[in-house]
Amino acid sequence: MEDEAKAPSSHAHIQSRGPGGDRSSSSLASSTSESILSARSLHSSDVSSIVENGRTYANDRYFMPCDEAEQMRLSMLHRVYLNALDGRLTRANLSSAELGRVLDVGAGPGDWAIAAAKRWPAADVVAADAAMLPTSSGSPSAFVSIAAAAYARDPWAFSTPFDYIHLRGLKGAFRSWAAIYGAARAALAPDGVIEVVEMDDVVGLAASAPEGSATKTLLGAAKKAAERGGRGVGIEHVGKEALERAGFVRCAEWSARVPTRDVKEKEEAARSRRGLGKLMLVVLAEGLEASCLRLLTRGAGWSAARVREMSEVAKGELIKGEVAKEGVLVKVCYGKKVDDDEENDEDDSDEDDTNDDNDQG
């Protein structure tokens, strides 16, 4: 399988700029060349894409589009993830002092990577995605510098390992998650941490829909098409057991459900969640066509018009509250890499330590 261990092939090197501080183009190029094998400025000519049924895709394999409409949806989804994680960028127990290099795989419009560069200003944050497409709004933040590099053969071939690798929203991107976890482990420095985050908004959403509904028909067909193509859109790969099989230790997992309806709460802590249900509903509704168009036109013989018509009906079911009544599942797993000769010692570590990491704030 030619792309089993391949991550997205476009990389943006994001470095924090402190107040009054700046990095000259020469210092940025120098820093980038140390961490990425080949680097140059991001221009529209650097990004190849495919226009299909009115949507833009990064390559011939990944089922999700990368056009501006999808970038905007992903930015809203980033806000949903942050809220689900209680405002945190990660569930893993990370020490800022130990974070020299951070890799965000599947960076999309770069919201998480930009936030990470601000959260850990001393770290070099590298954002990787199949397409870092410039949008009409231009640069996403005045606090970051961006350079890009393309890897045609080995997207994991960084010259310097990472202390933390973050993967989010990549279900359906790979044929073998075992291979991806192995490649990620090789790209981590000793004591480095991997974290994987997913939302069950295809298989889980279909399961929550009533029999005979447009949502179940649409997403059920998309699920089967993805499986026939060898890239399932479930979230079975998110779990401590999957990381342990890849050689990670001190693994843990965490989950929460994001509501699709706003609930009136009086508690002070609930203020940050106001509007979350409506935001989740918009993200889901706008994601129906995006998730299904390529899968069903390529893998199930549907016309683009049929996909769009069914997506509109499914949107109505979401808005009426007929689907996802219990919310949508977000699941996180993370683990640590140790040298092979230290692995046995880590296996004997106190189990309570892992639980403490998982339960933190």
C-alpha positions as CSV (number, residue, x, y, z in Angstrom):
1,M,0.0,0.0,0.0
2,E,1.8,3.0,-1.3
3,D,0.6,5.5,1.3
4,E,0.2,3.5,4.4
5,A,2.7,5.5,6.4
6,K,2.2,8.8,4.7
7,A,1.0,11.9,6.4
8,P,-0.2,14.9,4.5
9,S,2.5,16.2,2.2
10,S,2.5,20.0,2.7
11,H,4.2,21.4,5.7
12,A,4.0,24.9,7.3
13,H,6.7,25.8,9.9
14,I,5.0,28.0,12.5
15,Q,7.1,30.0,14.9
16,S,5.9,32.3,17.6
17,R,6.6,36.0,17.5
18,G,6.8,37.6,20.9
19,P,5.7,41.2,21.6
20,G,8.0,43.5,19.6
21,G,9.9,40.4,18.4
22,D,10.3,39.3,14.8
23,R,12.3,36.8,12.9
24,S,14.1,37.9,9.7
25,S,13.6,35.9,6.6
26,S,17.1,34.6,6.8
27,S,16.7,33.4,10.4
28,L,13.4,31.8,9.5
29,A,15.0,30.0,6.5
30,S,17.8,28.8,8.7
31,S,15.6,27.5,11.4
32,T,13.3,25.9,8.9
33,S,16.1,24.2,7.1
34,E,17.2,22.6,10.3
35,S,13.8,21.1,11.0
36,I,12.5,20.4,7.5
37,L,14.5,18.9,4.7
38,S,13.5,21.4,2.1
39,A,11.7,24.7,2.7
40,R,10.5,27.7,0.7
41,S,7.9,30.4,1.0
42,L,4.2,29.4,0.5
43,H,2.9,30.4,-2.9
44,S,-0.3,29.3,-4.7
45,S,2.0,27.6,-7.3
46,D,3.3,25.3,-4.4
47,V,-0.1,23.7,-3.9
48,S,-1.7,21.3,-6.4
49,S,-5.3,20.5,-6.1
50,I,-8.2,18.7,-7.9
51,V,-11.6,20.3,-8.6
52,E,-14.3,17.7,-8.6
53,N,-18.1,18.2,-8.6
54,G,-17.5,21.8,-7.6
55,R,-15.3,21.0,-4.6
56,T,-11.6,21.3,-4.3
57,Y,-9.5,18.3,-3.0
58,A,-5.8,18.2,-2.1
59,N,-5.1,14.9,-3.9
60,D,-6.7,11.9,-5.5
61,R,-7.1,9.9,-2.3
62,Y,-8.4,11.8,0.7
63,F,-12.2,12.0,0.7
64,M,-12.6,15.5,2.4
65,P,-12.4,18.7,0.4
66,C,-9.9,21.5,1.2
67,D,-11.6,24.5,-0.3
68,E,-12.4,27.7,1.6
69,A,-15.8,26.5,2.6
70,E,-14.3,23.5,4.3
71,Q,-11.5,25.6,5.9
72,M,-14.1,27.8,7.5
73,R,-16.0,24.7,8.7
74,L,-12.8,23.3,10.2
75,S,-12.1,26.6,12.0
76,M,-15.6,26.3,13.6
77,L,-14.8,22.7,14.4
78,H,-11.6,23.7,16.2
79,R,-13.7,25.9,18.5
80,V,-15.9,22.8,19.2
81,Y,-12.9,20.7,20.0
82,L,-11.5,23.3,22.4
83,N,-14.8,23.5,24.2
84,A,-15.1,19.8,24.4
85,L,-11.6,19.7,26.0
86,D,-12.5,22.4,28.5
87,G,-10.5,25.0,26.6
88,R,-7.3,22.9,26.5
89,L,-5.2,22.2,23.4
90,T,-4.4,18.7,24.7
91,R,-5.5,16.1,27.2
92,A,-1.9,14.8,27.6
93,N,0.2,15.9,30.5
94,L,2.8,18.0,28.7
95,S,5.6,20.1,30.3
96,S,6.2,23.4,28.4
97,A,9.9,23.3,29.4
98,E,10.3,20.0,27.5
99,L,8.5,21.0,24.3
100,G,11.2,21.9,21.8
101,R,9.4,20.7,18.7
102,V,5.7,20.1,18.0
103,L,4.2,18.5,14.9
104,D,0.5,19.0,14.0
105,V,-0.6,16.4,11.4
106,G,-3.8,17.2,9.6
107,A,-3.5,20.9,10.4
108,G,-6.2,22.1,8.1
109,P,-6.4,25.9,8.2
110,G,-3.8,25.9,11.1
111,D,-6.0,26.9,14.0
112,W,-4.6,24.4,16.4
113,A,-1.0,25.0,15.3
114,I,-1.3,28.7,15.7
115,A,-2.8,28.3,19.1
116,A,0.0,25.9,20.0
117,A,2.7,28.4,18.9
118,K,1.1,31.0,21.2
119,R,0.7,28.5,24.1
120,W,4.3,27.3,23.9
121,P,6.2,30.3,22.5
122,A,9.6,28.6,22.9
123,A,8.6,25.6,20.8
124,D,9.0,25.2,17.0
125,V,5.5,24.2,15.7
126,V,5.3,22.4,12.4
127,A,1.9,22.2,10.7
128,A,1.4,19.4,8.1
129,D,-1.6,18.9,5.9
130,A,-2.4,17.6,2.4
131,A,-3.0,21.2,1.4
132,M,-2.2,24.4,3.2
133,L,-4.3,26.5,0.8
134,P,-4.2,30.3,1.2
135,T,-7.7,31.8,1.7
136,S,-9.2,35.1,0.9
137,S,-8.4,36.3,4.4
138,G,-4.7,35.9,3.8
139,S,-2.3,35.1,6.7
140,P,-4.3,33.6,9.6
141,S,-2.4,35.4,12.3
142,A,0.1,38.2,12.8
143,F,1.8,36.1,15.5
144,V,3.2,33.4,13.2
145,S,5.6,33.0,10.3
146,I,4.9,30.4,7.7
147,A,7.1,28.5,5.2
148,A,6.1,25.4,3.3
149,A,7.9,22.3,2.0
150,A,6.5,19.3,0.0
151,Y,7.5,15.7,0.4
152,A,6.6,13.5,-2.5
153,R,8.0,10.3,-1.1
154,D,8.4,10.4,2.7
155,P,6.4,13.0,4.6
156,W,7.8,11.7,7.9
157,A,11.5,12.3,6.9
158,F,12.2,15.2,9.2
159,S,15.8,15.7,10.1
160,T,15.1,16.4,13.8
161,P,12.6,14.4,15.9
162,F,9.6,15.9,17.7
163,D,8.7,16.1,21.4
164,Y,4.9,16.0,20.7
165,I,2.9,14.9,17.7
166,H,-0.8,15.9,17.5
167,L,-3.2,14.2,15.0
168,R,-6.8,15.4,14.8
169,G,-9.7,14.6,12.5
170,L,-7.9,12.2,10.2
171,K,-10.3,9.3,10.1
172,G,-10.5,8.1,6.5
173,A,-7.1,9.5,5.6
174,F,-5.0,6.3,5.9
175,R,-5.2,2.6,5.0
176,S,-3.2,1.5,8.0
177,W,-3.3,3.3,11.3
178,A,-0.8,0.8,12.7
179,A,1.7,2.0,10.0
180,I,0.9,5.7,10.9
181,Y,1.5,5.0,14.6
182,G,4.8,3.3,13.8
183,A,5.9,6.2,11.6
184,A,4.9,8.7,14.3
185,R,6.8,6.7,16.9
186,A,9.9,6.8,14.7
187,A,9.5,10.6,14.3
188,L,9.3,11.2,18.1
189,A,12.3,11.9,20.4
190,P,12.7,9.7,23.5
191,D,10.0,10.6,26.0
192,G,8.0,12.2,23.2
193,V,4.2,12.1,23.3
194,I,1.6,11.3,20.6
195,E,-2.0,12.4,20.9
196,V,-4.9,11.5,18.6
197,V,-8.2,13.2,18.6
198,E,-11.4,12.3,16.6
199,M,-15.1,13.1,16.4
200,D,-17.5,10.3,15.5
201,D,-19.5,12.4,13.1
202,V,-20.0,9.8,10.3
203,V,-20.4,6.3,11.7
204,G,-21.7,7.5,15.1
205,L,-24.1,10.0,13.5
206,A,-25.5,7.4,11.2
207,A,-26.0,5.0,14.2
208,S,-28.0,7.7,16.0
209,A,-30.4,8.3,13.1
210,P,-33.8,6.6,12.8
211,E,-34.2,3.8,10.3
212,G,-35.3,5.1,6.9
213,S,-34.0,8.6,7.6
214,A,-31.9,10.5,5.0
215,T,-29.1,10.8,7.5
216,K,-28.9,7.0,8.0
217,T,-29.1,6.4,4.2
218,L,-26.5,9.0,3.3
219,L,-23.9,8.3,6.0
220,G,-24.5,4.6,6.0
221,A,-23.7,4.5,2.2
222,A,-20.7,6.7,2.8
223,K,-19.4,4.4,5.5
224,K,-19.7,1.4,3.2
225,A,-18.0,3.3,0.3
226,A,-15.1,4.2,2.6
227,E,-14.6,0.6,3.7
228,R,-14.6,-0.6,0.1
229,G,-11.9,1.9,-0.6
230,G,-9.8,0.6,2.3
231,R,-10.0,3.8,4.4
232,G,-12.7,3.4,7.0
233,V,-14.3,6.5,8.5
234,G,-14.9,5.1,12.0
235,I,-12.8,5.9,15.1
236,E,-11.7,2.5,16.1
237,H,-8.0,3.6,15.8
238,V,-8.5,6.0,18.8
239,G,-7.7,4.0,21.9
240,K,-4.9,3.1,24.3
241,E,-4.7,-0.5,23.0
242,A,-3.9,0.7,19.5
243,L,-1.1,2.9,20.8
244,E,0.2,0.1,23.0
245,R,0.4,-2.2,20.1
246,A,2.5,0.4,18.3
247,G,5.0,0.4,21.2
248,F,3.8,3.4,23.2
249,V,3.6,3.3,27.0
250,R,1.7,5.1,29.7
251,C,-1.2,5.3,27.3
252,A,-4.6,6.6,28.2
253,E,-7.9,7.6,26.6
254,W,-10.6,10.1,27.3
255,S,-14.0,10.9,25.7
256,A,-16.9,13.3,25.9
257,R,-20.1,14.1,24.1
258,V,-20.7,17.4,22.5
259,P,-24.4,18.5,22.5
260,T,-26.2,19.5,19.4
261,R,-28.6,21.7,21.3
262,D,-27.9,24.5,23.7
263,V,-28.9,23.7,27.3
264,K,-29.7,26.5,29.7
265,E,-27.5,26.3,32.7
266,K,-27.1,28.6,35.6
267,E,-23.7,27.6,36.7
268,E,-20.8,30.0,36.1
269,A,-18.8,27.2,34.5
270,A,-21.5,26.8,31.8
271,R,-21.0,30.3,30.4
272,S,-18.1,29.1,28.2
273,R,-20.4,26.5,26.6
274,R,-23.1,28.9,25.6
275,G,-23.7,28.5,21.9
276,L,-21.8,25.3,21.7
277,G,-24.9,23.3,20.6
278,K,-25.7,25.6,17.8
279,L,-22.1,25.7,16.7
280,M,-21.9,21.8,16.7
281,L,-25.1,21.7,14.7
282,V,-23.7,24.0,12.0
283,V,-20.5,22.0,11.8
284,L,-22.4,18.8,11.4
285,A,-24.9,20.2,8.8
286,E,-22.2,21.7,6.7
287,G,-20.1,18.6,6.9
288,L,-22.7,16.3,5.4
289,E,-22.0,17.1,1.7
290,A,-18.3,17.5,2.5
291,S,-18.0,14.0,4.0
292,C,-20.1,12.2,1.4
293,L,-19.7,13.8,-2.0
294,R,-16.5,12.2,-3.1
295,L,-17.1,8.9,-1.3
296,L,-20.5,8.4,-2.9
297,T,-19.8,9.7,-6.4
298,R,-16.6,7.7,-6.7
299,G,-17.4,4.6,-4.6
300,A,-21.2,4.1,-4.7
301,G,-22.3,5.4,-8.1
302,W,-24.3,8.3,-6.8
303,S,-24.7,11.5,-8.8
304,A,-23.5,14.7,-7.2
305,A,-27.0,16.0,-7.4
306,R,-28.3,13.0,-5.5
307,V,-25.7,13.5,-2.8
308,R,-26.5,17.2,-2.4
309,E,-30.3,16.6,-2.4
310,M,-30.0,13.9,0.3
311,S,-27.6,16.1,2.3
312,E,-30.2,18.9,2.4
313,V,-32.8,16.5,3.7
314,A,-30.4,15.2,6.3
315,K,-29.7,18.8,7.4
316,G,-33.4,19.2,8.1
317,E,-33.4,16.1,10.3
318,L,-30.4,17.5,12.2
319,I,-32.1,20.9,12.7
320,K,-35.4,19.2,13.9
321,G,-33.4,17.2,16.5
322,E,-34.2,13.8,14.9
323,V,-30.5,12.8,14.9
324,A,-27.7,12.9,17.5
325,K,-30.1,13.5,20.4
326,E,-27.4,12.3,22.8
327,G,-24.7,14.5,21.2
328,V,-21.6,13.6,19.2
329,L,-18.7,11.6,20.6
330,V,-15.2,13.1,20.8
331,K,-12.5,10.6,21.7
332,V,-8.8,11.2,22.6
333,C,-5.9,8.8,23.2
334,Y,-2.3,9.6,24.0
335,G,0.9,7.7,24.8
336,K,4.6,8.1,25.3
337,K,7.6,6.9,23.5
338,V,10.6,5.5,25.4
339,D,13.8,3.9,24.2
340,D,13.5,0.2,23.7
341,D,15.8,-0.6,26.6
342,E,13.6,1.5,28.9
343,E,10.3,0.1,27.8
344,N,10.2,-2.7,30.4
345,D,10.8,-0.2,33.2
346,E,7.9,2.0,31.9
347,D,5.6,-1.0,31.7
348,D,6.1,-1.4,35.4
349,S,5.4,2.2,36.3
350,D,2.6,3.1,38.7
351,E,-0.8,2.8,36.9
352,D,-2.2,5.6,39.0
353,D,0.2,8.1,37.2
354,T,-1.6,7.4,33.9
355,N,-4.9,7.9,35.5
356,D,-3.8,11.2,37.0
357,D,-2.8,12.4,33.6
358,N,-6.1,11.4,32.1
359,D,-8.2,13.1,34.8
360,Q,-6.4,16.4,34.8
361,G,-8.5,19.5,34.5
